[in-house]
Amino acid sequence: PMVHSVPELKVSEELAQKLGREDAERLLKDRKLVLLVDLDQTLVHTTNDNIPPNLKDVLHFFLRSPGCPGRWCHTRFRPHTLEFLASASKFYELHVCTFGARQYAHAIAELLDPEKKYFSHRILSRDECFDPRTKSANLKALFPCGDNMVCIIDDREDVWRHAANLIHVRPYSFFQSTGDINAPPPLPEEKPKLPSGKNGAQVPVIHQMPTLDPVDPEPEQKDEKKDKESEAKSADEKVASKDKENKKSDETKKEGVEKVDVAEGDGCTDPLEPKWIETADGQIEVEDPDDYLIYLEDILKRIHKHFYDVYDKAEGKQIPDLKAVIPEVKSKVLTGCSLVFSGLVPTHQRLETSRAYLVARSLGAEVTQDFTEDTTHLVAVRSGTAKVNATRRMGDAKNKMQVVTPEWLWTCAERWERVDERLYPLQRGGQSSSR
């Protein structure tokens, strides 16, 4: 087992259980939960490509490893990241969990949290991972008394085996042509289980206090299937960075950034490590409309509140399981909605196995193949289909039915809120992406 405050440290099973119980009791006393935070394309986007030397709000650090000449890394924080960390740390104990190497993980953590007030030493990197393809293998070692108080945010669902306590984050992309530089290859696609219980929610699993014995509830895997590439922002909203002004790597700059010490633990302390040189040129400011962290902050607050509402109701004698609490909170988003799809599910595929169906059910909506008296929404890819035309002819009985594009459903899933249908109308003669 590992000590989750210092992942590099291995301890005995007996000591791990003792520390785990103490951690759980401390978290409950402080009314906090644990948040495992992915870095790449969740909070930051990093590239090793040559970039213009004067991009505003891009941080630069140099990584060197044994036997390698080293390389420059250029990192951009997702908008609102620092405000997000400040807010989340009031409700959660934050842990970094990344597939980046230890040197990289500590460098990014130093940039995000130079005073170590958010993450401290709670940084799990690829070097500490038991399996180079999945992060879920470390959960038992990190939390030997159970992960019932652990919430996860990551842009990759597969590396967590579609865990029920995972919040799937919309991938953040700033540098064109660069994805996640530390991403492992995709894991084989697992079929998510169909939701159980009303609206896809489960009754919270309860653990008896004070022993906090681990329980292995049946994992829920009903979140939407991974579709990372199609959810990335379109190229015209990103900065063009590919081979622009092929500057030497020591002729570029970042305004006001201190050089990060990343030599610790890598065996390389070269005093001639290159410096990031400032340039007198004006800064290039790139518009970045990404506002996802504002919604994620609200999601985490709702989860925290629901967890402790259940805990207080049990008068502190029982603790809920986030693997049930998180799906339950999510299932309230579209409660009362009944959806019909048009052009969203391939004709050869069963409705119940489609991504759109699983997403809608996880949000608490009912989904039917055809219209019923309870149908509230038609989610259509294009106008002119039989179902779309039928809604135009239904008259007063169906005047209240909303006809929206699939983007409405995907946005509801990203924000965990019922967004205004008027923002996603299906235009006559129009066509939308089904993602």
C-alpha positions as a Markdown table, in Angstrom:
| # | Residue | x | y | z |
|---|---|---|---|---|
| 1 | Pro | 0.0 | 0.0 | 0.0 |
| 2 | Met | 0.9 | 3.6 | -0.5 |
| 3 | Val | 0.5 | 6.7 | 1.6 |
| 4 | His | -1.7 | 9.0 | -0.4 |
| 5 | Ser | -0.1 | 12.1 | 1.0 |
| 6 | Val | 3.3 | 10.9 | -0.2 |
| 7 | Pro | 2.6 | 8.4 | -3.1 |
| 8 | Glu | 6.3 | 7.5 | -3.4 |
| 9 | Leu | 6.2 | 6.0 | 0.1 |
| 10 | Lys | 5.2 | 2.4 | 0.6 |
| 11 | Val | 4.0 | 1.1 | 3.9 |
| 12 | Ser | 2.7 | -2.1 | 5.5 |
| 13 | Glu | -0.9 | -3.2 | 5.1 |
| 14 | Glu | -1.6 | -2.7 | 8.8 |
| 15 | Leu | -0.1 | 0.8 | 8.9 |
| 16 | Ala | -2.0 | 1.7 | 5.7 |
| 17 | Gln | -5.3 | 0.7 | 7.2 |
| 18 | Lys | -4.6 | 2.7 | 10.3 |
| 19 | Leu | -3.6 | 5.8 | 8.3 |
| 20 | Gly | -6.6 | 5.3 | 6.0 |
| 21 | Arg | -9.0 | 5.3 | 9.0 |
| 22 | Glu | -7.3 | 8.4 | 10.4 |
| 23 | Asp | -7.5 | 10.2 | 7.1 |
| 24 | Ala | -11.2 | 9.4 | 6.7 |
| 25 | Glu | -12.0 | 10.6 | 10.2 |
| 26 | Arg | -10.1 | 13.8 | 9.6 |
| 27 | Leu | -11.9 | 14.4 | 6.3 |
| 28 | Leu | -15.3 | 13.9 | 7.9 |
| 29 | Lys | -14.3 | 16.2 | 10.8 |
| 30 | Asp | -13.3 | 18.9 | 8.3 |
| 31 | Arg | -16.3 | 18.1 | 6.1 |
| 32 | Lys | -14.2 | 17.5 | 3.1 |
| 33 | Leu | -13.9 | 14.9 | 0.4 |
| 34 | Val | -11.0 | 13.7 | -1.8 |
| 35 | Leu | -10.6 | 15.0 | -5.3 |
| 36 | Leu | -8.2 | 13.2 | -7.7 |
| 37 | Val | -7.1 | 15.8 | -10.3 |
| 38 | Asp | -5.8 | 14.9 | -13.7 |
| 39 | Leu | -3.5 | 17.5 | -15.3 |
| 40 | Asp | -3.1 | 17.2 | -19.0 |
| 41 | Gln | -6.2 | 18.5 | -20.9 |
| 42 | Thr | -8.1 | 18.8 | -17.7 |
| 43 | Leu | -6.4 | 21.7 | -16.0 |
| 44 | Val | -3.5 | 22.4 | -18.4 |
| 45 | His | -2.5 | 21.9 | -22.0 |
| 46 | Thr | 1.2 | 21.3 | -22.7 |
| 47 | Thr | 3.2 | 21.1 | -26.0 |
| 48 | Asn | 6.8 | 20.4 | -26.9 |
| 49 | Asp | 6.4 | 22.0 | -30.3 |
| 50 | Asn | 8.1 | 25.2 | -31.4 |
| 51 | Ile | 5.7 | 28.1 | -30.6 |
| 52 | Pro | 5.8 | 31.8 | -31.0 |
| 53 | Pro | 8.1 | 33.3 | -28.3 |
| 54 | Asn | 5.6 | 35.8 | -27.0 |
| 55 | Leu | 2.3 | 34.0 | -26.5 |
| 56 | Lys | 0.6 | 35.6 | -23.5 |
| 57 | Asp | -0.1 | 33.4 | -20.4 |
| 58 | Val | 2.0 | 30.5 | -21.7 |
| 59 | Leu | 4.5 | 29.1 | -19.1 |
| 60 | His | 7.8 | 27.5 | -20.0 |
| 61 | Phe | 10.0 | 25.0 | -18.2 |
| 62 | Phe | 12.9 | 22.8 | -19.2 |
| 63 | Leu | 12.9 | 19.1 | -18.5 |
| 64 | Arg | 16.1 | 17.0 | -18.5 |
| 65 | Ser | 16.3 | 13.3 | -17.8 |
| 66 | Pro | 19.3 | 10.9 | -17.6 |
| 67 | Gly | 20.8 | 10.2 | -21.0 |
| 68 | Cys | 18.6 | 12.8 | -22.8 |
| 69 | Pro | 19.5 | 16.4 | -23.8 |
| 70 | Gly | 16.3 | 17.7 | -22.4 |
| 71 | Arg | 13.4 | 19.6 | -23.9 |
| 72 | Trp | 11.3 | 22.7 | -23.4 |
| 73 | Cys | 7.7 | 22.3 | -22.4 |
| 74 | His | 5.2 | 25.1 | -23.0 |
| 75 | Thr | 2.1 | 25.0 | -20.8 |
| 76 | Arg | -1.2 | 27.0 | -20.8 |
| 77 | Phe | -3.5 | 26.9 | -17.8 |
| 78 | Arg | -7.2 | 26.3 | -18.7 |
| 79 | Pro | -9.1 | 29.6 | -18.1 |
| 80 | His | -10.2 | 30.0 | -14.5 |
| 81 | Thr | -7.9 | 27.3 | -13.2 |
| 82 | Leu | -6.5 | 29.2 | -10.2 |
| 83 | Glu | -9.9 | 30.3 | -9.1 |
| 84 | Phe | -11.1 | 26.7 | -9.5 |
| 85 | Leu | -8.4 | 25.3 | -7.3 |
| 86 | Ala | -9.0 | 28.0 | -4.7 |
| 87 | Ser | -12.7 | 27.1 | -4.6 |
| 88 | Ala | -12.4 | 23.3 | -4.8 |
| 89 | Ser | -9.8 | 23.2 | -2.0 |
| 90 | Lys | -12.4 | 24.5 | 0.5 |
| 91 | Phe | -14.5 | 21.4 | -0.1 |
| 92 | Tyr | -12.0 | 18.8 | -1.2 |
| 93 | Glu | -8.5 | 17.6 | -0.4 |
| 94 | Leu | -6.8 | 17.8 | -3.7 |
| 95 | His | -4.5 | 15.1 | -5.2 |
| 96 | Val | -2.7 | 15.2 | -8.5 |
| 97 | Cys | -3.0 | 11.9 | -10.5 |
| 98 | Thr | -1.3 | 12.0 | -13.9 |
| 99 | Phe | 0.3 | 9.8 | -16.4 |
| 100 | Gly | 3.1 | 12.4 | -16.8 |
| 101 | Ala | 6.5 | 11.4 | -15.5 |
| 102 | Arg | 7.4 | 12.4 | -11.9 |
| 103 | Gln | 9.6 | 15.3 | -13.0 |
| 104 | Tyr | 6.8 | 16.7 | -15.3 |
| 105 | Ala | 4.1 | 16.2 | -12.7 |
| 106 | His | 6.1 | 18.1 | -10.0 |
| 107 | Ala | 6.9 | 20.9 | -12.5 |
| 108 | Ile | 3.3 | 21.4 | -13.4 |
| 109 | Ala | 2.2 | 21.3 | -9.7 |
| 110 | Glu | 4.9 | 23.9 | -8.9 |
| 111 | Leu | 3.4 | 26.2 | -11.5 |
| 112 | Leu | -0.1 | 25.6 | -10.4 |
| 113 | Asp | 0.6 | 25.7 | -6.7 |
| 114 | Pro | 3.9 | 27.3 | -5.9 |
| 115 | Glu | 3.0 | 27.7 | -2.2 |
| 116 | Lys | 1.9 | 24.0 | -1.9 |
| 117 | Lys | -1.3 | 25.1 | -0.3 |
| 118 | Tyr | -3.5 | 23.0 | -2.6 |
| 119 | Phe | -1.7 | 19.7 | -3.5 |
| 120 | Ser | 1.2 | 19.7 | -0.9 |
| 121 | His | 3.1 | 16.5 | -1.6 |
| 122 | Arg | 0.0 | 14.6 | -2.9 |
| 123 | Ile | 1.2 | 14.0 | -6.4 |
| 124 | Leu | 0.9 | 10.6 | -8.1 |
| 125 | Ser | 2.8 | 10.4 | -11.4 |
| 126 | Arg | 3.4 | 7.7 | -14.0 |
| 127 | Asp | 6.4 | 6.6 | -12.0 |
| 128 | Glu | 4.2 | 5.5 | -9.1 |
| 129 | Cys | 1.4 | 3.9 | -11.2 |
| 130 | Phe | 1.2 | 0.1 | -11.0 |
| 131 | Asp | -0.2 | -0.1 | -14.5 |
| 132 | Pro | 1.1 | 2.2 | -17.3 |
| 133 | Arg | -2.4 | 2.1 | -19.0 |
| 134 | Thr | -4.8 | 2.6 | -16.2 |
| 135 | Lys | -5.0 | 4.8 | -13.1 |
| 136 | Ser | -7.6 | 2.8 | -11.3 |
| 137 | Ala | -5.1 | 0.1 | -10.3 |
| 138 | Asn | -3.7 | 2.5 | -7.7 |
| 139 | Leu | -6.9 | 3.3 | -5.9 |
| 140 | Lys | -6.8 | 0.3 | -3.5 |
| 141 | Ala | -3.2 | 1.1 | -2.6 |
| 142 | Leu | -3.9 | 4.8 | -2.1 |
| 143 | Phe | -7.1 | 4.3 | -0.2 |
| 144 | Pro | -6.9 | 0.9 | 1.6 |
| 145 | Cys | -10.1 | 1.6 | 3.6 |
| 146 | Gly | -12.1 | 2.2 | 0.4 |
| 147 | Asp | -12.6 | 5.0 | -2.1 |
| 148 | Asn | -16.1 | 5.9 | -1.0 |
| 149 | Met | -15.0 | 9.5 | -0.3 |
| 150 | Val | -13.0 | 9.9 | -3.5 |
| 151 | Cys | -14.1 | 11.9 | -6.5 |
| 152 | Ile | -12.2 | 11.9 | -9.8 |
| 153 | Ile | -11.9 | 14.5 | -12.6 |
| 154 | Asp | -10.3 | 13.4 | -15.8 |
| 155 | Asp | -10.7 | 13.9 | -19.6 |
| 156 | Arg | -10.2 | 10.2 | -20.1 |
| 157 | Glu | -12.9 | 7.7 | -18.9 |
| 158 | Asp | -11.1 | 4.6 | -20.1 |
| 159 | Val | -8.1 | 5.0 | -17.8 |
| 160 | Trp | -10.5 | 4.8 | -14.8 |
| 161 | Arg | -12.5 | 1.9 | -16.3 |
| 162 | His | -15.5 | 4.2 | -16.5 |
| 163 | Ala | -15.7 | 4.4 | -12.7 |
| 164 | Ala | -18.9 | 5.7 | -11.2 |
| 165 | Asn | -17.1 | 8.3 | -9.1 |
| 166 | Leu | -15.5 | 9.9 | -12.2 |
| 167 | Ile | -16.6 | 13.2 | -13.6 |
| 168 | His | -15.7 | 13.1 | -17.3 |
| 169 | Val | -14.1 | 16.5 | -18.1 |
| 170 | Arg | -14.4 | 18.1 | -21.5 |
| 171 | Pro | -10.8 | 18.0 | -22.9 |
| 172 | Tyr | -9.0 | 21.3 | -23.0 |
| 173 | Ser | -7.0 | 22.0 | -26.1 |
| 174 | Phe | -5.0 | 25.3 | -26.7 |
| 175 | Phe | -2.1 | 24.3 | -28.9 |
| 176 | Gln | -3.2 | 23.2 | -32.3 |
| 177 | Ser | -2.0 | 19.8 | -33.5 |
| 178 | Thr | -1.0 | 18.8 | -29.9 |
| 179 | Gly | -3.1 | 16.4 | -27.8 |
| 180 | Asp | -2.2 | 14.9 | -24.4 |
| 181 | Ile | 1.6 | 14.5 | -24.6 |
| 182 | Asn | 1.5 | 12.0 | -21.7 |
| 183 | Ala | -1.5 | 10.0 | -22.8 |
| 184 | Pro | -1.3 | 6.2 | -22.8 |
| 185 | Pro | -2.8 | 4.3 | -25.8 |
| 186 | Pro | -6.6 | 3.9 | -25.6 |
| 187 | Leu | -7.8 | 0.9 | -23.7 |
| 188 | Pro | -10.2 | -1.6 | -25.3 |
| 189 | Glu | -13.7 | -0.1 | -25.3 |
| 190 | Glu | -15.8 | -1.5 | -22.5 |
| 191 | Lys | -19.5 | -1.6 | -22.8 |
| 192 | Pro | -21.0 | 0.5 | -20.0 |
| 193 | Lys | -23.7 | -1.2 | -18.0 |
| 194 | Leu | -27.2 | 0.1 | -18.5 |
| 195 | Pro | -28.4 | 2.2 | -15.6 |
| 196 | Ser | -30.2 | 0.4 | -12.8 |
| 197 | Gly | -33.0 | 1.9 | -10.8 |
| 198 | Lys | -35.2 | 4.8 | -11.5 |
| 199 | Asn | -33.7 | 7.4 | -13.9 |
| 200 | Gly | -30.4 | 5.5 | -13.8 |
| 201 | Ala | -29.7 | 6.4 | -10.2 |
| 202 | Gln | -28.8 | 3.9 | -7.4 |
| 203 | Val | -29.5 | 4.1 | -3.8 |
| 204 | Pro | -26.3 | 5.2 | -2.0 |
| 205 | Val | -24.2 | 2.4 | -0.6 |
| 206 | Ile | -23.6 | 2.9 | 3.1 |
| 207 | His | -20.6 | 2.0 | 5.1 |
| 208 | Gln | -20.7 | 1.5 | 8.9 |
| 209 | Met | -18.6 | 3.8 | 11.1 |
| 210 | Pro | -16.1 | 3.9 | 12.6 |
| 211 | Thr | -14.3 | 1.0 | 11.1 |
| 212 | Leu | -14.7 | 2.3 | 7.5 |
| 213 | Asp | -14.3 | -1.2 | 6.2 |
| 214 | Pro | -13.8 | -1.3 | 2.4 |
| 215 | Val | -16.8 | -2.3 | 0.3 |
| 216 | Asp | -16.8 | -3.3 | -3.3 |
| 217 | Pro | -20.1 | -2.1 | -4.7 |
| 218 | Glu | -21.0 | -3.0 | -8.2 |
| 219 | Pro | -19.3 | -0.3 | -10.4 |
| 220 | Glu | -21.6 | 1.9 | -12.5 |
| 221 | Gln | -20.4 | 2.5 | -16.0 |
| 222 | Lys | -23.2 | 4.4 | -17.5 |
| 223 | Asp | -21.5 | 7.6 | -18.4 |
| 224 | Glu | -21.3 | 8.5 | -22.0 |
| 225 | Lys | -18.8 | 6.5 | -24.2 |
| 226 | Lys | -15.5 | 8.1 | -24.8 |
| 227 | Asp | -15.4 | 10.4 | -27.8 |
| 228 | Lys | -12.5 | 12.6 | -27.0 |
| 229 | Glu | -11.4 | 13.7 | -30.4 |
| 230 | Ser | -14.8 | 14.9 | -31.5 |
| 231 | Glu | -15.3 | 16.8 | -28.2 |
| 232 | Ala | -12.1 | 18.8 | -28.7 |
| 233 | Lys | -12.7 | 22.4 | -29.7 |
| 234 | Ser | -12.6 | 23.1 | -33.5 |
| 235 | Ala | -9.3 | 24.2 | -34.9 |
| 236 | Asp | -10.5 | 27.7 | -35.8 |
| 237 | Glu | -10.9 | 28.5 | -32.1 |
| 238 | Lys | -7.4 | 27.6 | -31.2 |
| 239 | Val | -4.0 | 29.2 | -31.6 |
| 240 | Ala | -2.1 | 28.3 | -34.7 |
| 241 | Ser | 1.2 | 27.1 | -33.2 |
| 242 | Lys | 2.6 | 24.5 | -35.7 |
| 243 | Asp | 6.1 | 25.5 | -36.8 |
| 244 | Lys | 5.4 | 29.2 | -36.4 |
| 245 | Glu | 8.5 | 31.4 | -36.4 |
| 246 | Asn | 10.9 | 28.6 | -36.0 |
| 247 | Lys | 12.9 | 30.3 | -33.2 |
| 248 | Lys | 15.7 | 28.7 | -31.3 |
| 249 | Ser | 14.4 | 27.3 | -28.1 |
| 250 | Asp | 16.6 | 29.7 | -26.0 |
| 251 | Glu | 15.2 | 32.8 | -27.8 |
| 252 | Thr | 11.6 | 32.6 | -26.4 |
| 253 | Lys | 10.0 | 33.9 | -23.3 |
| 254 | Lys | 7.1 | 34.1 | -20.8 |
| 255 | Glu | 6.4 | 37.3 | -19.0 |
| 256 | Gly | 7.2 | 37.2 | -15.3 |
| 257 | Val | 7.4 | 33.4 | -14.9 |
| 258 | Glu | 10.1 | 32.1 | -12.5 |
| 259 | Lys | 12.2 | 29.1 | -13.7 |
| 260 | Val | 10.8 | 25.9 | -12.1 |
| 261 | Asp | 13.3 | 23.7 | -10.4 |
| 262 | Val | 12.6 | 20.3 | -11.9 |
| 263 | Ala | 15.9 | 18.6 | -11.3 |
| 264 | Glu | 15.0 | 17.0 | -8.0 |
| 265 | Gly | 14.9 | 13.2 | -8.3 |
| 266 | Asp | 16.1 | 12.9 | -11.9 |
| 267 | Gly | 19.8 | 12.7 | -11.2 |
| 268 | Cys | 20.5 | 15.7 | -13.4 |
| 269 | Thr | 21.6 | 19.0 | -11.9 |
| 270 | Asp | 23.3 | 20.6 | -14.9 |
| 271 | Pro | 24.3 | 24.2 | -14.0 |
| 272 | Leu | 24.2 | 25.0 | -17.7 |
| 273 | Glu | 20.5 | 24.3 | -18.0 |
| 274 | Pro | 19.2 | 26.8 | -20.6 |
| 275 | Lys | 17.3 | 29.9 | -19.6 |
| 276 | Trp | 14.0 | 31.1 | -21.1 |
| 277 | Ile | 15.0 | 34.4 | -22.6 |
| 278 | Glu | 12.6 | 37.3 | -22.7 |
| 279 | Thr | 11.9 | 39.1 | -26.0 |
| 280 | Ala | 11.1 | 42.8 | -26.5 |
| 281 | Asp | 8.4 | 42.0 | -29.0 |
| 282 | Gly | 4.8 | 42.7 | -28.1 |
| 283 | Gln | 2.8 | 39.8 | -26.7 |
| 284 | Ile | 0.4 | 37.7 | -28.7 |
| 285 | Glu | -2.9 | 37.4 | -26.9 |
| 286 | Val | -5.1 | 34.6 | -28.0 |
| 287 | Glu | -8.8 | 34.5 | -27.3 |
| 288 | Asp | -9.7 | 31.5 | -25.2 |
| 289 | Pro | -13.4 | 31.2 | -24.6 |
| 290 | Asp | -13.2 | 27.9 | -22.6 |
| 291 | Asp | -15.4 | 28.3 | -19.4 |
| 292 | Tyr | -15.8 | 24.7 | -18.5 |
| 293 | Leu | -14.2 | 25.0 | -15.0 |
| 294 | Ile | -17.0 | 27.4 | -13.9 |
| 295 | Tyr | -19.5 | 24.6 | -14.5 |
| 296 | Leu | -17.2 | 21.9 | -13.0 |
| 297 | Glu | -16.8 | 24.0 | -9.8 |
| 298 | Asp | -20.6 | 24.1 | -9.4 |
| 299 | Ile | -20.8 | 20.3 | -10.1 |
| 300 | Leu | -18.3 | 19.6 | -7.3 |
| 301 | Lys | -20.2 | 21.8 | -4.8 |
| 302 | Arg | -23.4 | 20.0 | -5.5 |
| 303 | Ile | -21.7 | 16.6 | -5.0 |
| 304 | His | -20.2 | 17.7 | -1.8 |
| 305 | Lys | -23.5 | 19.1 | -0.5 |
| 306 | His | -25.4 | 15.9 | -1.4 |
| 307 | Phe | -22.8 | 13.7 | 0.3 |
| 308 | Tyr | -22.9 | 15.6 | 3.6 |
| 309 | Asp | -26.7 | 15.9 | 3.5 |
| 310 | Val | -26.9 | 12.1 | 3.4 |
| 311 | Tyr | -24.1 | 11.9 | 6.1 |
| 312 | Asp | -25.9 | 14.3 | 8.4 |
| 313 | Lys | -29.2 | 12.5 | 7.9 |
| 314 | Ala | -27.5 | 9.4 | 9.3 |
| 315 | Glu | -26.3 | 11.5 | 12.2 |
| 316 | Gly | -22.7 | 10.7 | 11.5 |
| 317 | Lys | -23.1 | 7.0 | 12.1 |
| 318 | Gln | -22.8 | 6.0 | 8.4 |
| 319 | Ile | -21.0 | 7.5 | 5.4 |
| 320 | Pro | -22.3 | 7.5 | 1.9 |
| 321 | Asp | -20.4 | 6.2 | -1.1 |
| 322 | Leu | -19.5 | 8.7 | -3.9 |
| 323 | Lys | -19.9 | 5.9 | -6.4 |
| 324 | Ala | -23.6 | 6.1 | -5.7 |
| 325 | Val | -23.8 | 9.8 | -4.8 |
| 326 | Ile | -22.3 | 11.1 | -8.0 |
| 327 | Pro | -24.6 | 9.2 | -10.4 |
| 328 | Glu | -27.5 | 10.2 | -8.2 |
| 329 | Val | -26.7 | 13.9 | -8.4 |
| 330 | Lys | -26.2 | 13.6 | -12.2 |
| 331 | Ser | -29.5 | 11.8 | -12.6 |
| 332 | Lys | -31.4 | 14.9 | -11.5 |
| 333 | Val | -30.3 | 17.0 | -14.4 |
| 334 | Leu | -33.0 | 15.9 | -16.9 |
| 335 | Thr | -35.5 | 14.4 | -14.5 |
| 336 | Gly | -39.0 | 14.8 | -16.0 |
| 337 | Cys | -37.8 | 14.9 | -19.6 |
| 338 | Ser | -38.7 | 12.3 | -22.2 |
| 339 | Leu | -36.6 | 12.2 | -25.3 |
| 340 | Val | -37.0 | 10.9 | -28.8 |
| 341 | Phe | -34.0 | 10.8 | -31.2 |
| 342 | Ser | -33.9 | 11.4 | -34.9 |
| 343 | Gly | -30.8 | 10.7 | -37.0 |
| 344 | Leu | -28.7 | 10.3 | -33.8 |
| 345 | Val | -28.6 | 6.5 | -33.6 |
| 346 | Pro | -27.4 | 4.4 | -36.6 |
| 347 | Thr | -30.2 | 2.2 | -38.0 |
| 348 | His | -28.2 | -1.0 | -37.4 |
| 349 | Gln | -27.7 | -0.1 | -33.7 |
| 350 | Arg | -30.0 | -0.8 | -30.8 |
| 351 | Leu | -31.2 | 2.4 | -29.1 |
| 352 | Glu | -30.3 | 1.1 | -25.7 |
| 353 | Thr | -26.6 | 0.6 | -26.7 |
| 354 | Ser | -26.1 | 4.1 | -28.2 |
| 355 | Arg | -24.0 | 6.8 | -26.6 |
| 356 | Ala | -26.9 | 9.3 | -26.8 |
| 357 | Tyr | -29.2 | 6.9 | -24.9 |
| 358 | Leu | -26.7 | 6.2 | -22.2 |
| 359 | Val | -25.9 | 9.9 | -21.8 |
| 360 | Ala | -29.6 | 10.9 | -21.6 |
| 361 | Arg | -30.4 | 8.1 | -19.1 |
| 362 | Ser | -27.4 | 9.0 | -16.9 |
| 363 | Leu | -28.9 | 12.5 | -16.7 |
| 364 | Gly | -32.2 | 11.2 | -15.6 |
| 365 | Ala | -34.2 | 11.5 | -18.8 |
| 366 | Glu | -36.5 | 8.8 | -20.2 |
| 367 | Val | -35.8 | 7.8 | -23.8 |
| 368 | Thr | -38.3 | 6.2 | -26.2 |
| 369 | Gln | -38.0 | 5.0 | -29.8 |
| 370 | Asp | -41.2 | 6.7 | -30.9 |
| 371 | Phe | -43.4 | 9.6 | -29.6 |
| 372 | Thr | -45.6 | 9.0 | -26.6 |
| 373 | Glu | -47.9 | 11.3 | -24.7 |
| 374 | Asp | -45.1 | 12.1 | -22.3 |
| 375 | Thr | -42.5 | 13.1 | -24.9 |
| 376 | Thr | -41.0 | 16.5 | -24.1 |
| 377 | His | -38.0 | 16.7 | -26.6 |
| 378 | Leu | -37.1 | 15.6 | -30.1 |
| 379 | Val | -33.3 | 15.6 | -30.4 |
| 380 | Ala | -32.7 | 15.7 | -34.2 |
| 381 | Val | -29.5 | 15.9 | -36.3 |
| 382 | Arg | -31.3 | 17.4 | -39.4 |
| 383 | Ser | -34.6 | 18.8 | -40.4 |
| 384 | Gly | -36.8 | 17.1 | -43.0 |
| 385 | Thr | -36.9 | 13.7 | -41.3 |
| 386 | Ala | -40.2 | 11.9 | -40.7 |
| 387 | Lys | -40.0 | 12.6 | -36.9 |
| 388 | Val | -39.2 | 16.2 | -37.4 |
| 389 | Asn | -42.0 | 16.7 | -39.9 |
| 390 | Ala | -44.4 | 14.9 | -37.6 |
| 391 | Thr | -43.7 | 17.4 | -34.8 |
| 392 | Arg | -44.5 | 20.2 | -37.2 |
| 393 | Arg | -47.9 | 18.7 | -37.9 |
| 394 | Met | -48.8 | 17.7 | -34.3 |
| 395 | Gly | -50.7 | 20.9 | -33.5 |
| 396 | Asp | -51.8 | 22.1 | -30.1 |
| 397 | Ala | -51.3 | 18.7 | -28.3 |
| 398 | Lys | -47.6 | 18.8 | -29.0 |
| 399 | Asn | -47.0 | 22.5 | -29.2 |
| 400 | Lys | -44.8 | 22.4 | -26.1 |
| 401 | Met | -42.5 | 19.8 | -27.5 |
| 402 | Gln | -38.9 | 21.1 | -27.8 |
| 403 | Val | -37.1 | 20.3 | -31.0 |
| 404 | Val | -33.3 | 20.7 | -30.4 |
| 405 | Thr | -30.0 | 19.6 | -31.9 |
| 406 | Pro | -27.8 | 17.0 | -30.3 |
| 407 | Glu | -25.5 | 19.8 | -29.0 |
| 408 | Trp | -28.2 | 20.5 | -26.4 |
| 409 | Leu | -27.8 | 17.0 | -25.0 |
| 410 | Trp | -24.0 | 17.1 | -25.1 |
| 411 | Thr | -24.0 | 20.5 | -23.4 |
| 412 | Cys | -26.3 | 19.3 | -20.7 |
| 413 | Ala | -24.0 | 16.4 | -20.1 |
| 414 | Glu | -20.9 | 18.6 | -19.9 |
| 415 | Arg | -22.4 | 21.1 | -17.5 |
| 416 | Trp | -24.7 | 18.8 | -15.5 |
| 417 | Glu | -27.6 | 21.2 | -16.0 |
| 418 | Arg | -30.6 | 21.6 | -18.2 |
| 419 | Val | -29.5 | 24.3 | -20.6 |
| 420 | Asp | -32.0 | 26.6 | -22.3 |
| 421 | Glu | -33.4 | 24.8 | -25.3 |
| 422 | Arg | -33.8 | 28.1 | -27.1 |
| 423 | Leu | -30.0 | 28.1 | -27.5 |
| 424 | Tyr | -30.0 | 24.9 | -29.6 |
| 425 | Pro | -33.0 | 25.1 | -32.0 |
| 426 | Leu | -33.2 | 22.9 | -35.0 |
| 427 | Gln | -33.4 | 25.3 | -37.9 |
| 428 | Arg | -35.5 | 24.4 | -41.0 |
| 429 | Gly | -33.1 | 23.0 | -43.6 |
| 430 | Gly | -30.4 | 22.9 | -41.0 |
| 431 | Gln | -28.1 | 20.0 | -40.0 |
| 432 | Ser | -26.2 | 19.5 | -36.8 |
| 433 | Ser | -23.3 | 17.2 | -35.8 |
| 434 | Ser | -24.2 | 14.1 | -33.9 |
| 435 | Arg | -20.7 | 13.9 | -32.5 |
